[in-house]
Amino acid sequence: MNKKRLEEKAFIALFLLPALAFILFVLYYPAIDGIVMSFQNVKAYDLFTRNFVKFENYKKLLSDPEFWITWKNTFKWVIICVGAEFILGFLIALLLQKSFRGKRIYECVVFLPWALSGFMVGIMWKWMFNGSNGVLNDILMRLHVIQQPVGFLSNPDFALSSVMVAKVWTGMAFFAIVIMAALKTISQDMYEAAKIDGAGSLKCFIHITLPSIRVLLLLMILLRAVQTINAPDLIFGMTQGGPAGSSHIVSSFIMTEVIKGNDYGLVSAGGVILWLFTLTITGIYVASTKTLKGSDEA
C-alpha cells in the first residue's frame, strides 16, 4: 500500500515538474541573477563578460543626486496618491451604500478607470493636460482662471502633480470597490442598536464602521502602496519621467535606465534597493495585521 502511494506521488510530481521548471526559469532565476548582477560590472554590449565589483554599483547609485530625487518623488507619489485614493474611494463607497436613481450608471462611471490600463490612462490624460490644445487649459481659460495655456507636463513644477491627478482618478475605484464589499459584511443590527441608544451617523461611523473593517483597510492601503511604488506605466504614458527627470519615481527611473541599456549592474542594484524597500513595507503589513487581529481577539 505504501509503495503504491509512493508511486502515485511520484507520478503526480512528474506532471508537476514542467510547471515548476517554468516558474523557476521565468520568476526565480531572473530574480537571483539580478541580485548577483548588482555586484557585477555588466554592460549592454557585452552581457557575457561579468566582473565582480563588490558594492561599487550601490556606492555609485547612492551617491547619484538624481537617484535621491527619484526617492523623494516616490514618497510624494505614494503618500499623496494612496491617501487621496483612499479618502475619495471611501466617500464614494459610503455614497453608493444609499439607493438613488441612476445608481448603476454612476457605479459604471466610477469603476471604469480601474478597468483601463495605466499606459492608456496616461495617454488620455496627456491629451487633457496638453499645453497647447488640452481640454483642461481650455476650461481654465474659459473660466478666466488663467490667461494663457499652462504647460502642465512640460513644467517641472507641475509634471509630477499632473500625473498624480491621473493616478488618483484611476486608483480611487479600487478602494471604492473593496470598501463597498466590506461595508456589506457589517451587521445592520449593530447600527440599529446604536441608533436606539441615540448615536448619530458620525458616532456609528467611528465606533462601528471603522473598527469593523480596520484590518481590511490596513491591508488595502499597504497593498495599494506596494502597487503604486511599482507602477511606472502611467508616468511613461504621460511624461516619460520628464522634464529633466522631475516626474520620475524609482521604478520608472530604473526602467528608463534598462531601456538605455548602459549599465545593467547599476540598474540591478537599483532594483535590489527597491525590492528591499517593498519587502520592508510587506513586513510592516504582516506585523500590523497580527497586532490588530490580536487586539480584536482580546
LINZIKA-V110623 format. One record per helix or strand. SS is the DSSP state (H for helix, E for strand). FROM is the first residue (numbers start at 1). TO is the last residue. If there is no record, write none. Layout:
# LINZIKA-V110623
ss: {SS	SS}
from: {FROM	FROM}
to: {TO	TO}
This chain:
# LINZIKA-V110623
ss: {H	E	E	H	H	H	H	H	H	H	H	H	H	E	H}
from: {2	40	46	56	65	103	118	135	159	188	201	233	250	263	264}
to: {37	43	52	62	95	115	128	142	183	196	229	238	260	263	297}
